[in-house]
Amino acid sequence: MSEGNRGPGVADPATLRALTTSRAAARSMSDELLTHLPDLGDLPTQRALDAWVEQAADTLRALSEALEERLLDLGSAAAHDSSGRARHGGHA
């Protein structure tokens, strides 16, 4: 139906919603993870746990940023596609 009208770089609204939701969820989980740092009482174990939690939070932030970049790519592809059609629409 309308999917035939989309170019190869233009995502459908469901994909955009999924990317947006995933980006926000990854960022939220990163922030929330940092609030859950129990005191273990054993310094070496505490340091290992703290490092693991920080790495997990960093990974979630990186995922959020990657999803944001993908959304920006799709937005610029959509803008480029529509401007390209307007400029070259009459030429075969």
NORNOR-V405892 format. One line per field, one symbol per residue. phi: phi as a letter, one per 20 degrees, with the letter a starting at -180 (. if undefined). psi: psi as a letter, one per 30 degrees, with the letter a starting at -180 (. if undefined). Layout:
phi = ???
psi = ???
This chain:
phi = .fffeeffedefgfffffffffffffffffffgfeddfeendgffffffgfffffffffffffgfffffffffffffffffffffffdgedd
psi = cffffklfgklleeeeeeeeeeeeeeeeeeeeeffijljffjeeeeeeeeeeeeeeeeeeeeeeeeeeeeeeeeeeeeeeeeeeeeegefk.
